[in-house]
Amino acid sequence: MLQVAFIRENQEIVLKGLAKRNFANAETVLNNVLSTDENRKATQTQLDNILAESNKLSKEIGMLFKNGETQKATILKEKTSQLKEQSKELTEKLGQLSTDLQELLYQIPNVPHPSVPSGNSEDDNEKIFEEGTIPTLHKGAIPHWELAKKYDIIDFELGNKITGAGFPVYKGKGARLQRALINYFL
């Protein structure tokens, strides 16, 4: 995920990179990210100022109570309660702005290296080198995930259920083969 500081400092590079990736409305999305970040920063500054003033008033209240000036202290207490209410509102607004900013950043893909050619499909990719002969499989070739199910050696669904990611669970002969390969390479 791109960082806001990188987007702000390298806006032209990001726009060119997103154009290579055929990202629609790149400029609009980047402007939304930058304006949301500015709003977040301004809200954070307001919140910090209110919290600093609240802390200052709290110290003054303590000194006033110590000196016996309870009337002035109660006035300042009311003001601090108003400041706490404002800080609560600003904290909620800040949380919402941070969430909005994250959602906007999730929409922006990473920028490709400048040497990457632009293209719309796999056919537009540039071959750098090719080594060896690429085998051609016979007509009825079965992919490895179907072979694993057919021979009941790997359970991909159970692996997803356990870890929540694409980790397999090896079973029977598949587990023995996997352990043998690990021991071989250790």
Backbone hydrogen bonds in HBPLUS format (Angstrom, degrees):
<---DONOR---> <-ACCEPTOR-->    atom                        ^
c    i                          cat <-CA-CA->   ^        H-A-AA   ^      H-
h    n   atom  resd res      DA  || num        DHA   H-A  angle D-A-AA Bond
n    s   type  num  typ     dist DA aas  dist angle  dist       angle   num
A0007-ILE N   A0003-GLN O   3.04 MM   4  6.38 158.1  2.09 151.9 158.2     1
A0008-ARG N   A0004-VAL O   2.85 MM   4  6.08 161.4  1.89 154.3 159.3     2
A0009-GLU N   A0005-ALA O   2.96 MM   4  6.10 163.1  1.99 149.8 153.9     3
A0010-ASN N   A0006-PHE O   2.89 MM   4  5.78 146.6  2.00 145.6 154.2     4
A0014-VAL N   A0010-ASN O   2.97 MM   4  6.21 162.7  2.00 159.1 164.3     5
A0015-LEU N   A0011-GLN O   2.93 MM   4  6.13 158.3  1.98 146.8 152.8     6
A0016-LYS N   A0012-GLU O   2.95 MM   4  6.18 160.7  1.98 149.3 154.2     7
A0017-GLY N   A0013-ILE O   2.92 MM   4  6.10 160.1  1.96 148.4 154.3     8
A0018-LEU N   A0014-VAL O   2.86 MM   4  6.04 156.5  1.91 150.3 156.7     9
A0019-ALA N   A0015-LEU O   2.93 MM   4  6.10 142.0  2.08 140.1 150.6    10
A0020-LYS N   A0016-LYS O   3.06 MM   4  6.41 146.0  2.18 143.2 151.8    11
A0021-ARG N   A0017-GLY O   3.20 MM   4  6.53 139.6  2.37 136.9 147.5    12
A0023-PHE N   A0018-LEU O   2.93 MM   5  5.29 172.1  1.94 156.4 156.5    13
A0022-ASN N   A0019-ALA O   3.05 MM   3  4.89 158.8  2.10 101.9 106.8    14
A0029-VAL N   A0025-ASN O   3.03 MM   4  6.24 165.6  2.06 157.4 161.1    15
A0030-LEU N   A0026-ALA O   2.92 MM   4  6.12 163.9  1.94 154.1 158.8    16
A0031-ASN N   A0027-GLU O   2.93 MM   4  6.10 157.6  1.98 145.5 151.8    17
A0032-ASN N   A0028-THR O   2.92 MM   4  6.16 151.9  2.00 145.5 153.6    18
A0033-VAL N   A0029-VAL O   2.93 MM   4  6.21 154.3  2.00 148.2 155.1    19
A0034-LEU N   A0030-LEU O   2.95 MM   4  6.21 165.3  1.97 153.1 156.4    20
A0035-SER N   A0031-ASN O   2.90 MM   4  6.05 161.7  1.94 149.2 154.3    21
A0036-THR N   A0032-ASN O   2.91 MM   4  5.96 158.4  1.96 146.4 152.7    22
A0037-ASP N   A0033-VAL O   2.94 MM   4  6.11 152.5  2.01 146.1 154.0    23
A0038-GLU N   A0034-LEU O   2.97 MM   4  6.21 151.3  2.05 142.9 150.6    24
A0039-ASN N   A0035-SER O   2.97 MM   4  6.24 158.7  2.01 147.3 152.7    25
A0040-ARG N   A0036-THR O   2.90 MM   4  6.11 153.7  1.97 143.9 151.7    26
A0041-LYS N   A0037-ASP O   2.89 MM   4  6.13 157.5  1.94 148.9 154.5    27
A0042-ALA N   A0038-GLU O   2.93 MM   4  6.16 160.2  1.97 150.4 155.7    28
A0043-THR N   A0039-ASN O   2.92 MM   4  6.09 159.3  1.96 148.8 154.5    29
A0044-GLN N   A0040-ARG O   2.91 MM   4  6.10 154.9  1.97 145.7 153.0    30
A0045-THR N   A0041-LYS O   2.93 MM   4  6.18 153.0  2.00 146.5 153.6    31
A0046-GLN N   A0042-ALA O   2.98 MM   4  6.26 159.8  2.02 148.4 153.4    32
A0047-LEU N   A0043-THR O   2.91 MM   4  6.12 163.2  1.94 150.8 155.5    33
A0048-ASP N   A0044-GLN O   2.88 MM   4  6.08 159.3  1.93 148.1 153.8    34
A0049-ASN N   A0045-THR O   2.95 MM   4  6.18 158.1  2.00 149.7 155.4    35
A0050-ILE N   A0046-GLN O   2.96 MM   4  6.21 161.2  1.99 153.3 158.3    36
A0051-LEU N   A0047-LEU O   2.92 MM   4  6.11 162.3  1.95 152.4 157.4    37
A0052-ALA N   A0048-ASP O   2.91 MM   4  6.08 153.7  1.98 145.0 152.4    38
A0053-GLU N   A0049-ASN O   2.94 MM   4  6.15 158.9  1.98 147.6 153.4    39
A0054-SER N   A0050-ILE O   2.86 MM   4  6.04 154.6  1.92 146.9 154.5    40
A0055-ASN N   A0051-LEU O   2.96 MM   4  6.15 156.9  2.01 145.6 151.3    41
A0056-LYS N   A0052-ALA O   2.99 MM   4  6.22 156.1  2.04 145.8 152.4    42
A0057-LEU N   A0053-GLU O   2.88 MM   4  6.13 161.3  1.92 151.1 155.9    43
A0058-SER N   A0054-SER O   2.92 MM   4  6.10 150.5  2.01 144.9 153.4    44
A0059-LYS N   A0055-ASN O   3.15 MM   4  6.44 152.1  2.23 145.6 151.5    45
A0060-GLU N   A0056-LYS O   3.08 MM   4  6.41 155.1  2.14 145.5 152.7    46
A0061-ILE N   A0057-LEU O   2.81 MM   4  6.07 153.4  1.88 151.4 158.5    47
A0062-GLY N   A0058-SER O   3.15 MM   4  6.39 158.2  2.20 143.8 148.7    48
A0063-MET N   A0059-LYS O   3.09 MM   4  6.41 156.0  2.15 146.8 153.1    49
A0064-LEU N   A0060-GLU O   2.83 MM   4  6.10 155.3  1.89 151.5 158.7    50
A0065-PHE N   A0061-ILE O   2.92 MM   4  6.15 163.2  1.94 155.3 159.0    51
A0066-LYS N   A0062-GLY O   3.01 MM   4  6.11 150.3  2.10 140.0 148.8    52
A0067-ASN N   A0063-MET O   2.94 MM   4  6.18 143.7  2.07 142.1 151.5    53
A0068-GLY N   A0064-LEU O   2.98 MM   4  6.12 109.9  2.49 135.3 152.3    54
A0069-GLU N   A0064-LEU O   2.85 MM   5  5.07 150.6  1.94 154.5 150.1    55
A0068-GLY N   A0065-PHE O   3.18 MM   3  4.98 151.5  2.26  94.6 103.2    56
A0073-ALA N   A0069-GLU O   3.21 MM   4  6.37 153.4  2.28 142.5 150.5    57
A0074-THR N   A0070-THR O   2.88 MM   4  6.07 151.7  1.96 147.7 153.6    58
A0075-ILE N   A0071-GLN O   3.21 MM   4  6.49 150.7  2.30 143.4 150.9    59
A0076-LEU N   A0072-LYS O   3.03 MM   4  6.34 159.1  2.07 148.3 153.8    60
A0077-LYS N   A0073-ALA O   2.85 MM   4  6.09 141.1  2.00 141.4 153.3    61
A0078-GLU N   A0074-THR O   3.09 MM   4  6.34 151.6  2.18 142.5 148.0    62
A0079-LYS N   A0075-ILE O   3.16 MM   4  6.51 153.5  2.23 143.0 150.3    63
A0080-THR N   A0076-LEU O   2.88 MM   4  6.18 151.9  1.96 146.4 153.9    64
A0081-SER N   A0077-LYS O   2.96 MM   4  6.25 146.5  2.08 144.1 153.2    65
A0082-GLN N   A0078-GLU O   3.08 MM   4  6.42 149.7  2.17 144.1 151.8    66
A0083-LEU N   A0079-LYS O   2.94 MM   4  6.26 153.8  2.01 145.8 153.5    67
A0084-LYS N   A0080-THR O   2.84 MM   4  6.07 149.6  1.94 144.2 152.2    68
A0085-GLU N   A0081-SER O   3.07 MM   4  6.30 149.7  2.16 140.3 147.7    69
A0086-GLN N   A0082-GLN O   2.96 MM   4  6.29 157.8  2.01 149.2 155.2    70
A0087-SER N   A0083-LEU O   2.81 MM   4  6.04 156.0  1.87 147.1 154.3    71
A0088-LYS N   A0084-LYS O   2.93 MM   4  6.10 146.3  2.04 140.7 149.6    72
A0089-GLU N   A0085-GLU O   3.09 MM   4  6.40 159.5  2.13 148.7 153.1    73
A0090-LEU N   A0086-GLN O   2.88 MM   4  6.15 162.6  1.91 152.8 157.9    74
A0091-THR N   A0087-SER O   2.84 MM   4  5.93 148.0  1.94 141.2 149.9    75
A0092-GLU N   A0088-LYS O   3.08 MM   4  6.35 156.1  2.14 146.7 152.3    76
A0093-LYS N   A0089-GLU O   2.93 MM   4  6.21 159.4  1.97 148.7 155.0    77
A0094-LEU N   A0090-LEU O   2.76 MM   4  5.89 155.8  1.82 146.1 153.1    78
A0095-GLY N   A0091-THR O   2.93 MM   4  6.13 155.5  2.00 144.7 151.0    79
A0096-GLN N   A0092-GLU O   3.02 MM   4  6.28 157.2  2.07 147.9 153.8    80
A0097-LEU N   A0093-LYS O   2.89 MM   4  6.13 160.1  1.93 151.1 156.7    81
A0098-SER N   A0094-LEU O   2.91 MM   4  6.09 156.0  1.96 147.9 154.4    82
A0099-THR N   A0095-GLY O   3.00 MM   4  6.20 155.9  2.06 144.9 151.3    83
A0100-ASP N   A0096-GLN O   2.87 MM   4  6.10 160.9  1.91 150.4 155.9    84
A0101-LEU N   A0097-LEU O   2.87 MM   4  6.03 156.3  1.93 146.3 152.9    85
A0102-GLN N   A0098-SER O   2.99 MM   4  6.22 159.1  2.03 146.7 151.8    86
A0103-GLU N   A0099-THR O   2.99 MM   4  6.25 161.2  2.03 151.4 156.3    87
A0104-LEU N   A0100-ASP O   2.96 MM   4  6.24 154.1  2.03 148.3 155.3    88
A0105-LEU N   A0101-LEU O   2.91 MM   4  6.17 157.5  1.96 150.8 157.2    89
A0106-TYR N   A0102-GLN O   2.90 MM   4  6.14 144.0  2.03 147.9 157.8    90
A0107-GLN N   A0104-LEU O   3.13 MM   3  5.35 140.0  2.30 100.6 111.6    91
A0108-ILE N   A0105-LEU O   3.23 MM   3  5.45 147.3  2.34 103.3 112.0    92
A0116-VAL N   A0113-HIS O   2.98 MM   3  5.55 164.4  2.01 121.5 126.7    93
A0124-ASP N   A0121-SER O   3.13 MM   3  5.65 153.6  2.21 110.8 117.9    94
A0125-ASN N   A0122-GLU O   3.19 MM   3  5.57 164.3  2.22 110.6 115.3    95
A0141-ALA N   A0138-HIS O   3.29 MM   3  5.62 155.0  2.35 124.3 121.7    96
A0146-GLU N   A0143-PRO O   3.09 MM   3  5.56 131.6  2.33 109.2 121.3    97
A0147-LEU N   A0143-PRO O   3.07 MM   4  6.42 152.5  2.15 149.5 158.1    98
A0148-ALA N   A0144-HIS O   2.86 MM   4  6.08 153.9  1.93 149.7 156.4    99
A0149-LYS N   A0145-TRP O   3.30 MM   4  6.47 148.6  2.41 130.4 137.4   100
A0150-LYS N   A0146-GLU O   2.85 MM   4  6.04 159.6  1.89 147.2 153.7   101
A0151-TYR N   A0147-LEU O   2.95 MM   4  6.11 164.7  1.97 155.0 156.9   102
A0153-ILE N   A0148-ALA O   3.07 MM   5  5.35 156.7  2.12 146.5 153.4   103
A0152-ASP N   A0149-LYS O   3.18 MM   3  4.80 147.5  2.29  92.8 102.5   104
A0171-LYS N   A0153-ILE O   2.77 MM  18  4.80 169.5  1.78 133.1 133.2   105
A0155-ASP N   A0169-VAL O   2.79 MM  14  5.11 158.9  1.83 146.8 154.2   106
A0159-GLY N   A0155-ASP O   3.31 MM   4  6.46 153.5  2.39 137.3 144.6   107
A0169-VAL N   A0155-ASP O   3.32 MM  14  5.11 145.0  2.45 114.8 124.7   108
A0160-ASN N   A0156-PHE O   2.98 MM   4  6.30 152.7  2.05 148.8 155.8   109
A0161-LYS N   A0157-GLU O   2.93 MM   4  6.20 150.4  2.02 144.8 153.7   110
A0162-ILE N   A0158-LEU O   2.87 MM   4  6.09 156.1  1.93 151.6 157.2   111
A0163-THR N   A0159-GLY O   2.96 MM   4  6.01 173.4  1.97 153.0 154.8   112
A0164-GLY N   A0160-ASN O   2.71 MM   4  4.62 134.7  1.91 119.7 132.9   113
A0174-GLY N   A0171-LYS O   2.89 MM   3  5.27 133.0  2.11 153.2 144.0   114
A0175-ALA N   A0172-GLY O   3.08 MM   3  5.39 125.7  2.39 103.0 115.8   115
A0176-ARG N   A0172-GLY O   3.16 MM   4  6.58 157.9  2.21 149.4 155.7   116
A0177-LEU N   A0173-LYS O   2.91 MM   4  6.05 158.3  1.95 144.9 150.9   117
A0178-GLN N   A0174-GLY O   2.95 MM   4  6.08 158.8  2.00 141.9 148.0   118
A0179-ARG N   A0175-ALA O   2.97 MM   4  6.18 163.5  2.00 151.8 155.6   119
A0180-ALA N   A0176-ARG O   2.91 MM   4  6.04 153.8  1.98 145.3 153.2   120
A0181-LEU N   A0177-LEU O   2.92 MM   4  6.16 155.5  1.98 150.9 156.9   121
A0182-ILE N   A0178-GLN O   3.02 MM   4  6.27 153.7  2.09 145.0 152.3   122
A0183-ASN N   A0179-ARG O   2.94 MM   4  6.13 167.6  1.96 151.0 154.2   123
A0184-TYR N   A0180-ALA O   2.90 MM   4  6.02 146.0  2.02 141.2 151.1   124
A0185-PHE N   A0181-LEU O   3.09 MM   4  6.28 154.5  2.16 145.7 150.6   125
A0186-LEU N   A0182-ILE O   3.03 MM   4  6.16 123.0  2.37 143.3 158.3   126
